[in-house]
Amino acid sequence: GKSVVVSPDGSRVYVTGYSWAVPSEFDYTTLAYDAATGVLVWGRRYQGLGGGDDYAVAVAVTPDGRYVYATGYADNGASGYDYASAGYDASTGGSLGARVYNGPANRSDYAFAMAVSSTVVFITGESDGGPTAHYDYATAAYQI
């Protein structure tokens, strides 16, 4: 695992990272455990649109404990890696879908951290800014 967070009420522990699967190679893997027993409650995988390697690096839970989000960078085909954030119902692991950020240069972008409020998911990392060939900080925000 790359990141771990505990639900606000302390009943669940959420872990995210990446694991190997055939044929999609590395994919995000997000797991929910019962904090008292350590029993796996649910586990989900996310694969980027490009079908290549995808790396989750951070997990966060909303202040009310209803939703869990995992972010990182996923292979999205022609644009290389892009920020990708997958959301889940914290109780069931049901998918809320995913959001992708592709920077202005249409090249690789790498998310490294996230925070979640009751209404917004914030993701930050580095994004290829274009002709300068240097990476810049980029922060994306999505309504929940």
Secondary structure, DSSP 4 states (H G I P E B T S, - for coil): --EEEE-TTSSEEEEEEEEEETTTEEEEEEEEEETTT--EEEEEEE--TTSS-EEEEEEEE-TTSSEEEEEEEEE-GGG-EEEEEEEEETTT--EEEEEEE--TTSS-EEEEEEEE-SSEEEEEEEEE-STT--EEEEEEEEE-
